[in-house]
């Protein structure tokens, strides 16, 4: 043990002194390659319209219209304390004019421009420490002169509005002690008509005053707030009189009509501890703001602005972080609010100074402060964004044989501005991976673009009755562009009988691959017109296309292959009409050496995410149910979300102001919709976040918990609904019962004798009840007594990061752990829950730091990953207590690193996300293990004793990616090695993409044997995640060399279809013969039709001439093998008007064994009552044959 720790410490020291260059040793056919990161956050609705370069530095500025022409203008206080005006022309030219009526005054704190008397010319208000000066335009001299002065003590803030509706703007001025209500006059003088004394002093001269109409009575009301005090609401009477309404617990706010109901609303946040809870407080008839709607996905102290960005009348919220210069938009969807969208405003050292319609186009723009380095003020103009994104239709059909379907996405109702929209496929009766390729991505509509295409590959080879369907959904358009009504499209996959059809489940096999050769094989296709040829090609035209005749089902390359190159093989069947079937396709990477070299368990993915913080938590969750985990990064301030797309790129949603939303403690599908929610902490318990009805993220619930250490989600009530179990800080185990709609009620509470900083759940004794385990340095296991109370049954001492799962598939959940970082043990559950059976024990090559449960090879067996101080090791569970350690992958060589298991490419296998402690980088390692099964094609195989060898094929079923191997060996039964066959053993190594290996076992001619003999070929020890399939042992029957006639499979019969007055078609199944079927012979027993012979790969024949309406035809089909032996006939009767009843056969039962016959006169099985088919005349509906 000491040696292991010493080795680990030495490796860690070496790692700390080294610079690592990661080199991939992997082929590129399987894993996500150097992925592109698509930053969805770089765009925005605002762009730099003008950079207004002033002649001097300023310390106060205001924008507004000074001359009622062109754009807004500027009033500034220069660094020399002068009041200067800048007139802005439409082309951005500045005209400077100093206000000579105002001498340099260091007491002026800030400026404001407003049209006080309704003449469309703005006045300039200069707010000083003891007075407010109002400057107005002198029409004669076109200069600004002093109009009036308002003495005020310790100015702090103001509100400007026409409170008494006389057309003149009035003022509410906040001083250090009170609010002053001032009535305006036409000559710009003001008279105080009332006041309100503050409850507390106005600290730091910080006061916020905003106006609105709380109760929709037509009178202007106001709300104001002193520094670190509640907001105070007042109701106006229309005559500059105000009455107190209520205090509102809110810390920062804006006023706007968010749901466009005529009542002004107040939007902002209040603080609970370190959290900031955003909400909309809705105005109402009583002006009491009795209703509020939380905006649960925004946290942090941001500047808040409300403005209608996209022109739909519903104001959006802009959150601005002046510390990090990050801005967010929360889109207002007619009174509901979107997940925050990062947008572009200003970068250091600029920040938002003012919101104003600067260019007078009816949409508000943003003005920055002056950059002291350049003297520039930036105008961010609200661009023109219009239109809706939707599919051009809601239904679309595609034939199963087509390679892909293309659907159109349109931008209707306008195309101004750039927008990005996400799309993704979802299973219906059609399944991804079988009928189509799961597809997810983004569409980027640039300014003026109105149409885009989405392409989804179609892969279905099965014959489909009716149709199979899947859907494509649009979601999350950016920049305020909305989705239209056609946001979901249903695709119907239908079979096309006019093209060749593959058998159900058909696939292309790639066999016996070496560094210079390979064989491609495919099944026989069927076609009513007849298959003419098979065409083999490479998708990227790496070799010349090849065509073979319809009786050839494989092709071998012995030259022209490039070692290390990946080929995409395609096979199509072509019928006599020139129509092609669906494509059978498969990749193959030609190995560089023979035999195929082994590959490591993981490969470094070249994806690179920039701008991660130095310290962050990383988590994974499949919130949209597409089979691919999103990566969620959280650093206590912002959350960053990365979505993997099907084209091997990632969608980066920017830095999001979601606070602890991103601190994922748990992931689970809580409501059974196949989409995971994630659970994150809140100030009072946990919050549940998932994909909402709008396909955007939303907080769906908050569950109150007592202060606790850990919790788990499991079904304690066996009702199929997830419950929550947690342990509070008083060592009470509490179960909350779930209802399926994110509501939870306490079910039970039990005092335990110890605390549990970590909980596990499972069924230790197989009684169908969920048990628990609590970890406090030791692992205490409890069984559920049936009433959700628990009894302690076992204690495991000093475990390292224990994990629970049923590792051996016996119905009892087990525990995997190590002790003090040493040997790894799997303790097996049992009927008593005692865990007393002999555990699995593995001595790892290094000290164990962590154990992570994972699905490494996409099967039903839970696997685990061991984290050492010098790397990681994948341990594959092969079921029934058998484990397959994969060896140390030691590129990840840093103590205190963080690891994350997640499926980031949708192959069903968990990959590893990794970061070094206190480093901002993130590395993704793709799982290179395989998920396929290795097996023989059948459970038995016949061979004649005169053959030189028996040829055995080992197939790789399912996942064909990655390198794997399996050991084979022979075993005696009645045949003896050295007497009847040559004992054989070896290792079959499958290349990446290879699906079949051929083993030749030599036979020994044994003249002394008179009977059949048997031996077995067994498979064992698959590697790199592969498992043994159903037929992992093969029985070989060595038989005497006799003539055996072809036979039909059990239940075989002739089928009649497409009957009209002048045509019909018959079909039959494949016959069975050791030597292969050469042809099928068709006769009419009364000689009414000429005999017909078709090739052995044809299973149908049609008559379209020579038929007599009303006549009955008695048909027979025999199979003939390559030795000329024939089977008994399959028979049926077809009649146009009435069926002629055939006589009973002589035999009373079918012959179950093949009969050796030297001629073509086989013994026939009984004909019994033959099926018949009624005729179909032109214009009639087709009739199907009922047998």
RAHU-V408068 format. One record per residue. PHI is phi as a letter, one per 40 degrees, with the letter a starting at -180 (999 if undefined). Layout:
phi:PHI
phi:PHI
This chain:
phi:999
phi:c
phi:c
phi:c
phi:c
phi:c
phi:c
phi:c
phi:c
phi:c
phi:c
phi:c
phi:c
phi:c
phi:c
phi:c
phi:c
phi:b
phi:b
phi:b
phi:b
phi:c
phi:b
phi:c
phi:b
phi:b
phi:c
phi:b
phi:c
phi:b
phi:c
phi:c
phi:c
phi:d
phi:c
phi:c
phi:b
phi:c
phi:c
phi:c
phi:c
phi:c
phi:c
phi:a
phi:c
phi:b
phi:b
phi:c
phi:c
phi:a
phi:b
phi:c
phi:c
phi:c
phi:c
phi:a
phi:c
phi:b
phi:b
phi:a
phi:a
phi:a
phi:b
phi:i
phi:c
phi:c
phi:b
phi:f
phi:b
phi:g
phi:c
phi:c
phi:b
phi:b
phi:b
phi:b
phi:b
phi:c
phi:c
phi:c
phi:g
phi:c
phi:c
phi:b
phi:b
phi:b
phi:c
phi:b
phi:c
phi:c
phi:c
phi:g
phi:c
phi:b
phi:b
phi:c
phi:a
phi:c
phi:c
phi:c
phi:c
phi:b
phi:c
phi:d
phi:a
phi:c
phi:c
phi:c
phi:c
phi:a
phi:b
phi:a
phi:b
phi:a
phi:c
phi:c
phi:b
phi:g
phi:c
phi:g
phi:b
phi:c
phi:c
phi:b
phi:b
phi:b
phi:c
phi:b
phi:c
phi:b
phi:a
phi:b
phi:b
phi:b
phi:b
phi:b
phi:c
phi:c
phi:c
phi:c
phi:b
phi:f
phi:b
phi:c
phi:b
phi:c
phi:c
phi:a
phi:b
phi:b
phi:c
phi:a
phi:c
phi:f
phi:d
phi:b
phi:a
phi:a
phi:b
phi:b
phi:a
phi:c
phi:c
phi:b
phi:f
phi:b
phi:g
phi:b
phi:c
phi:b
phi:b
phi:b
phi:b
phi:b
phi:b
phi:c
phi:b
phi:a
phi:c
phi:b
phi:c
phi:b
phi:c
phi:c
phi:b
phi:c
phi:c
phi:g
phi:b
phi:b
phi:b
phi:c
phi:b
phi:i
phi:a
phi:a
phi:c
phi:c
phi:c
phi:b
phi:c
phi:c
phi:c
phi:f
phi:f
phi:b
phi:b
phi:b
phi:b
phi:b
phi:b
phi:a
phi:b
phi:c
phi:b
phi:f
phi:b
phi:g
phi:c
phi:c
phi:b
phi:a
phi:b
phi:a
phi:a
phi:c
phi:d
phi:g
phi:b
phi:c
phi:c
phi:b
phi:b
phi:b
phi:b
phi:c
phi:b
phi:g
phi:b
phi:g
phi:b
phi:b
phi:b
phi:c
phi:b
phi:a
phi:c
phi:b
phi:c
phi:a
phi:b
phi:a
phi:a
phi:b
phi:b
phi:a
phi:c
phi:c
phi:b
phi:f
phi:b
phi:g
phi:c
phi:c
phi:b
phi:b
phi:b
phi:i
phi:b
phi:b
phi:b
phi:b
phi:g
phi:c
phi:c
phi:b
phi:b
phi:c
phi:a
phi:b
phi:c
phi:c
phi:c
phi:a
phi:d
phi:c
phi:g
phi:c
phi:f
phi:c
phi:b
phi:b
phi:b
phi:c
phi:b
phi:c
phi:b
phi:b
phi:b
phi:h
phi:c
phi:b
phi:c
phi:b
phi:b
phi:b
phi:a
phi:c
phi:c
phi:b
phi:g
phi:b
phi:g
phi:c
phi:c
phi:c
phi:b
phi:b
phi:b
phi:b
phi:c
phi:c
phi:c
phi:b
phi:f
phi:b
phi:b
phi:b
phi:b
phi:b
phi:c
phi:c
phi:c
phi:f
phi:h
phi:b
phi:b
phi:c
phi:c
phi:d
phi:b
phi:c
phi:b
phi:b
phi:b
phi:b
phi:b
phi:d
phi:b
phi:c
phi:a
phi:c
phi:b
phi:a
phi:b
phi:a
phi:c
phi:c
phi:c
phi:f
phi:b
phi:g
phi:b
phi:c
phi:b
phi:b
phi:b
phi:c
phi:c
phi:c
phi:c
phi:c
phi:c
phi:b
phi:g
phi:c
phi:b
phi:c
phi:b
phi:c
phi:c
phi:c
phi:c
phi:c
phi:b
phi:a
phi:g
phi:b
phi:b
phi:a
phi:c
phi:c
phi:a
phi:b
phi:b
phi:a
phi:b
phi:a
phi:c
phi:c
phi:c
phi:c
phi:c
phi:a
phi:b
phi:b
phi:b
phi:c
phi:b
phi:b
phi:b
phi:b
phi:g
phi:h
phi:a
phi:c
phi:g
phi:c
phi:a
phi:b
phi:b
phi:c
phi:a
phi:a
phi:c
phi:b
phi:c
phi:b
phi:c
phi:c
phi:b
phi:c
phi:g
phi:b
phi:b
phi:a
phi:c
phi:d
phi:b
phi:a
phi:a
phi:b
phi:b
phi:b
phi:c
phi:c
phi:d
phi:g
phi:c
phi:b
phi:a
phi:b
phi:b
phi:b
phi:b
phi:b
phi:c
phi:b
phi:b
phi:c
phi:b
phi:c
phi:c
phi:b
phi:c
phi:g
phi:a
phi:b
phi:b
phi:a
phi:b
phi:b
phi:b
phi:b
phi:a
phi:f
phi:c
phi:c
phi:g
phi:g
phi:c
phi:c
phi:c
phi:c
phi:c
phi:c
phi:c
phi:b
phi:b
phi:c
phi:b
phi:b
phi:c
phi:b
phi:c
phi:b
phi:c
phi:c
phi:b
phi:d
phi:b
phi:c
phi:c
phi:d
phi:g
phi:c
phi:a
phi:c
phi:c
phi:b
phi:b
phi:f
phi:c
phi:b
phi:c
phi:b
phi:a
phi:a
phi:b
phi:b
phi:b
phi:a
phi:c
phi:c
phi:c
phi:b
phi:a
phi:c
phi:c
phi:h
phi:c
phi:c
phi:a
phi:b
phi:b
phi:b
phi:a
phi:b
phi:d
phi:c
phi:f
phi:c
phi:a
phi:c
phi:d
phi:b
phi:b
phi:b
phi:c
phi:c
phi:b
phi:b
phi:b
phi:a
phi:a
phi:b
phi:b
phi:b
phi:a
phi:g
phi:c
phi:b
phi:d
phi:g
phi:c
phi:b
phi:b
phi:b
phi:c
phi:b
phi:b
phi:b
phi:c
phi:b
phi:c
phi:c
phi:c
phi:g
phi:c
phi:b
phi:c
phi:c
phi:c
phi:c
phi:b
phi:a
phi:c
phi:a
phi:b
phi:c
phi:c
phi:c
phi:b
phi:b
phi:c
phi:c
phi:c
phi:c
phi:b
phi:c
phi:c
phi:b
phi:b
phi:c
phi:c
phi:c
phi:c
phi:b
phi:b
phi:c
phi:g
phi:c
phi:c
phi:c
phi:b
phi:a
phi:c
phi:b
phi:a
phi:b
phi:a
phi:b
phi:c
phi:b
phi:g
phi:c
phi:g
phi:b
phi:c
phi:c
phi:c
phi:b
phi:b
phi:b
phi:b
phi:g
phi:b
phi:b
phi:b
phi:b
phi:b
phi:b
phi:b
phi:c
phi:b
phi:c
phi:c
phi:g
phi:b
phi:b
phi:b
phi:c
phi:c
phi:g
phi:c
phi:b
phi:c
phi:c
phi:f
phi:c
phi:d
phi:c
phi:c
phi:c
phi:c
phi:a
phi:b
phi:a
phi:c
phi:c
phi:b
phi:g
phi:c
phi:g
phi:b
phi:c
phi:c
phi:b
phi:b
phi:b
phi:c
phi:b
phi:c
phi:b
phi:i
phi:b
phi:b
phi:b
phi:b
phi:a
phi:c
phi:c
phi:c
phi:c
phi:g
phi:b
phi:c
phi:a
phi:c
phi:c
phi:a
phi:b
phi:b
phi:c
phi:b
phi:c
phi:d
phi:a
phi:c
phi:a
phi:a
phi:b
phi:b
phi:a
phi:c
phi:c
phi:b
phi:f
phi:b
phi:g
phi:b
phi:c
phi:b
phi:b
phi:b
phi:a
phi:b
phi:c
phi:c
phi:c
phi:g
phi:c
phi:c
phi:b
phi:b
phi:b
phi:c
phi:c
phi:b
phi:g
phi:b
phi:g
phi:b
phi:b
phi:b
phi:c
phi:b
phi:a
phi:a
phi:a
phi:c
phi:b
phi:c
phi:a
phi:c
phi:b
phi:c
phi:a
phi:b
phi:b
phi:b
phi:i
phi:b
phi:c
phi:b
phi:g
phi:c
phi:g
phi:b
phi:c
phi:b
phi:b
phi:b
phi:b
phi:b
phi:b
phi:h
phi:b
phi:b
phi:c
phi:b
phi:b
phi:b
phi:c
phi:c
phi:h
phi:b
phi:f
phi:b
phi:b
phi:b
phi:c
phi:b
phi:a
phi:b
phi:b
phi:c
phi:f
phi:c
phi:b
phi:f
phi:c
phi:b
phi:b
phi:a
phi:c
phi:c
phi:b
phi:g
phi:b
phi:g
phi:b
phi:c
phi:b
phi:b
phi:b
phi:a
phi:b
phi:b
phi:f
phi:g
phi:c
phi:d
phi:c
phi:b
phi:b
phi:c
phi:c
phi:c
phi:a
phi:c
phi:c
phi:g
phi:c
phi:f
phi:c
phi:c
phi:c
phi:c
phi:c
phi:b
phi:b
phi:c
phi:c
phi:c
phi:a
phi:c
phi:c
phi:c
phi:a
phi:b
phi:b
phi:c
phi:a
phi:b
phi:c
phi:b
phi:f
phi:b
phi:c
phi:c
phi:c
phi:b
phi:a
phi:b
phi:c
phi:b
phi:b
phi:c
phi:b
phi:i
phi:b
phi:b
phi:c
phi:b
phi:c
phi:c
phi:c
phi:g
phi:f
phi:g
phi:b
phi:b
phi:b
phi:c
phi:b
phi:g
phi:c
phi:b
phi:b
phi:c
phi:c
phi:b
phi:b
phi:c
phi:g
phi:c
phi:b
phi:b
phi:b
phi:c
phi:a
phi:c
phi:c
phi:b
phi:g
phi:c
phi:g
phi:b
phi:c
phi:c
phi:b
phi:c
phi:a
phi:a
phi:c
phi:d
phi:g
phi:b
phi:c
phi:c
phi:b
phi:b
phi:b
phi:b
phi:c
phi:c
phi:c
phi:c
phi:b
phi:b
phi:c
phi:b
phi:b
phi:a
phi:c
phi:c
phi:b
phi:c
phi:a
phi:a
phi:b
phi:a
phi:c
phi:c
phi:c
phi:c
phi:c
phi:a
phi:b
phi:b
phi:b
phi:b
phi:b
phi:b
phi:b
phi:b
phi:g
phi:c
phi:b
phi:c
phi:g
phi:c
phi:a
phi:a
phi:a
phi:c
phi:b
phi:a
phi:c
phi:a
phi:c
phi:b
phi:c
phi:c
phi:b
phi:c
phi:g
phi:b
phi:b
phi:a
phi:c
phi:d
phi:b
phi:a
phi:i
phi:b
phi:c
phi:b
phi:c
phi:c
phi:c
phi:h
phi:c
phi:b
phi:a
phi:b
phi:b
phi:b
phi:b
phi:b
phi:c
phi:b
phi:b
phi:c
phi:b
phi:c
phi:c
phi:c
phi:b
phi:b
phi:c
phi:b
phi:b
phi:a
phi:b
phi:b
phi:b
phi:b
phi:a
phi:f
phi:c
phi:b
phi:f
phi:g
phi:c
phi:b
phi:c
phi:c
phi:c
phi:c
phi:c
phi:b
phi:b
phi:c
phi:c
phi:b
phi:c
phi:b
phi:c
phi:c
phi:b
phi:c
phi:b
phi:c
phi:c
phi:b
phi:c
phi:c
phi:d
phi:g
phi:c
phi:a
phi:c
phi:b
phi:b
phi:a
phi:f
phi:c
phi:b
phi:c
phi:b
phi:a
phi:a
phi:b
phi:b
phi:a
phi:a
phi:c
phi:c
phi:c
phi:b
phi:a
phi:c
phi:c
phi:g
phi:c
phi:c
phi:a
phi:b
phi:b
phi:b
phi:b
phi:b
phi:c
phi:c
phi:g
phi:c
phi:b
phi:c
phi:d
phi:b
phi:b
phi:b
phi:c
phi:c
phi:b
phi:b
phi:b
phi:a
phi:a
phi:b
phi:b
phi:b
phi:a
phi:g
phi:c
phi:b
phi:d
phi:g
phi:c
phi:c
phi:b
phi:b
phi:b
phi:b
phi:b
phi:b
phi:c
phi:b
phi:c
phi:c
phi:c
phi:g
phi:c
phi:b
phi:c
phi:c
phi:c
phi:c
phi:b
phi:a
phi:b
phi:b
phi:b
phi:c
phi:b
phi:a
phi:c
phi:c
phi:c
phi:c
phi:c
phi:c
phi:c
phi:c
phi:c
phi:c
phi:a
phi:c
phi:c
phi:c
phi:b
phi:c
phi:b
phi:c
phi:b
phi:c
phi:b
phi:c
phi:b
phi:c
phi:c
phi:c
phi:c
phi:c
phi:c
phi:f
phi:c
phi:c
phi:c
phi:b
phi:b
phi:c
phi:c
phi:b
phi:c
phi:d
phi:g
phi:c
phi:c
phi:c
phi:b
phi:c
phi:c
phi:b
phi:b
